[in-house]
């Protein structure tokens, strides 16, 4: 554990349950226009650190509280292992499973896009919205 809390990962209660069971190890967050990125030198799509208004939002190796809602107590802590720039429409089957979506492949993809569209309504079509695929593990 790094000892620093940079930001909290706020998720819905059902996602928190999946994280605690180890069934969710990936989450997607939208890119914002004022984000500053530190990129990996040899892997162009991989991000090392994301700054938002001079605050470190996410960084490789950073540990974060997982909360079931804004202002709620943390249910666990996670450590970020990888951050990749990605649009939701190019998620692989393996990534959809890491997001906690199971069942028939077409259901997984549709369910994932529908969830993001509901979470980020008013921002347009999330299918082609650039964002961060943040891979993590539970902090033991």
C-alpha positions as CSV (number, residue, x, y, z in Angstrom):
1,X,0.0,0.0,0.0
2,X,1.4,3.4,-1.0
3,X,-0.1,5.3,2.0
4,X,-1.6,7.9,-0.2
5,X,-5.3,8.1,-1.2
6,X,-5.5,10.1,-4.4
7,X,-9.1,9.6,-5.3
8,X,-11.9,7.1,-4.5
9,X,-13.5,4.8,-6.9
10,X,-17.2,5.3,-6.5
11,X,-19.3,2.5,-7.8
12,X,-22.8,1.1,-7.5
13,X,-23.4,-1.4,-4.7
14,X,-23.7,-4.3,-7.1
15,X,-20.3,-3.5,-8.6
16,X,-18.8,-3.3,-5.0
17,X,-20.1,-6.8,-4.4
18,X,-18.5,-8.1,-7.7
19,X,-15.2,-6.4,-6.7
20,X,-15.2,-8.0,-3.2
21,X,-15.9,-11.5,-4.8
22,X,-13.0,-10.9,-7.4
23,X,-15.5,-11.0,-10.3
24,X,-14.8,-7.4,-11.3
25,X,-11.2,-6.3,-11.9
26,X,-11.7,-3.7,-14.6
27,X,-13.6,-0.4,-14.7
28,X,-14.1,2.3,-17.4
29,X,-14.0,6.0,-16.7
30,X,-14.5,8.8,-19.3
31,X,-11.7,11.0,-20.5
32,X,-12.2,14.7,-19.7
33,X,-10.9,17.5,-21.8
34,X,-8.7,19.0,-19.0
35,X,-7.0,15.6,-18.2
36,X,-3.2,15.5,-18.4
37,X,-1.7,12.1,-19.1
38,X,1.7,10.7,-18.5
39,X,2.0,7.9,-21.0
40,X,4.1,4.7,-21.0
41,X,7.2,5.3,-23.2
42,X,7.1,1.9,-25.1
43,X,3.3,1.2,-25.1
44,X,1.5,4.2,-26.6
45,X,-2.1,3.3,-25.4
46,X,-0.9,2.7,-21.8
47,X,-1.2,5.5,-19.3
48,X,1.0,5.7,-16.2
49,X,-0.7,8.6,-14.5
50,X,-3.8,10.8,-15.0
51,X,-4.0,14.4,-13.6
52,X,-7.2,16.3,-13.4
53,X,-6.8,20.0,-12.3
54,X,-3.3,19.2,-10.9
55,X,-4.6,16.4,-8.8
56,X,-3.5,12.8,-9.5
57,X,-6.7,11.0,-10.3
58,X,-5.3,7.5,-11.1
59,X,-1.8,6.1,-11.2
60,X,-0.2,2.7,-11.7
61,X,0.4,1.2,-8.2
62,X,-1.9,3.7,-6.5
63,X,-4.3,2.4,-3.9
64,X,-7.9,3.6,-3.8
65,X,-10.9,3.2,-1.6
66,X,-14.0,1.6,-3.2
67,X,-17.2,3.2,-2.0
68,X,-20.8,2.1,-2.8
69,X,-21.7,5.8,-3.3
70,X,-20.5,9.3,-2.8
71,X,-19.8,10.0,0.9
72,X,-20.3,6.3,1.9
73,X,-17.7,4.3,3.8
74,X,-15.2,2.3,1.9
75,X,-15.9,-1.4,1.4
76,X,-12.4,-2.3,0.4
77,X,-9.3,-1.0,-1.2
78,X,-7.9,-1.7,-4.7
79,X,-4.5,-1.2,-6.3
80,X,-4.3,-0.1,-10.0
81,X,-2.3,-2.4,-12.2
82,X,-2.9,-0.9,-15.7
83,X,-4.6,2.0,-17.3
84,X,-5.3,1.9,-21.0
85,X,-7.0,4.5,-23.3
86,X,-9.9,2.8,-24.9
87,X,-13.4,3.3,-26.2
88,X,-16.1,0.9,-24.8
89,X,-17.0,-0.4,-28.3
90,X,-13.6,-2.1,-28.6
91,X,-13.7,-4.1,-25.4
92,X,-12.8,-7.7,-25.8
93,X,-14.7,-10.7,-24.4
94,X,-12.1,-11.1,-21.7
95,X,-12.4,-7.4,-20.8
96,X,-16.2,-7.6,-20.5
97,X,-15.7,-10.6,-18.1
98,X,-13.2,-8.5,-16.1
99,X,-15.9,-5.8,-15.9
100,X,-18.2,-8.4,-14.3
101,X,-20.5,-9.1,-17.2
102,X,-21.3,-12.7,-17.7
103,X,-23.7,-14.7,-19.9
104,X,-24.1,-14.7,-23.7
105,X,-21.4,-12.6,-25.5
106,X,-24.0,-10.3,-27.1
107,X,-25.7,-9.7,-23.7
108,X,-22.4,-8.9,-22.1
109,X,-21.5,-6.2,-24.7
110,X,-25.0,-4.8,-24.8
111,X,-25.3,-4.8,-21.0
112,X,-22.0,-3.0,-20.6
113,X,-22.8,-0.3,-23.1
114,X,-26.3,0.2,-21.7
115,X,-24.9,0.6,-18.2
116,X,-22.3,3.2,-19.3
117,X,-25.0,5.0,-21.3
118,X,-27.1,5.2,-18.1
119,X,-24.2,6.3,-16.0
120,X,-23.0,9.0,-18.4
121,X,-26.3,10.1,-19.9
122,X,-26.3,13.5,-21.4
123,X,-22.7,13.1,-22.7
124,X,-23.6,11.6,-26.0
125,X,-23.0,8.1,-27.3
126,X,-20.6,6.3,-24.9
127,X,-19.7,3.6,-27.5
128,X,-17.2,5.9,-29.1
129,X,-16.3,8.0,-26.1
130,X,-12.6,7.9,-25.2
131,X,-11.9,6.8,-21.7
132,X,-9.7,4.8,-19.3
133,X,-9.9,1.0,-18.9
134,X,-8.5,0.8,-15.4
135,X,-7.4,-2.7,-14.4
136,X,-7.0,-3.3,-10.6
137,X,-6.7,-6.0,-7.9
138,X,-8.0,-6.1,-4.4
139,X,-5.5,-4.7,-1.9
140,X,-5.0,-7.5,0.6
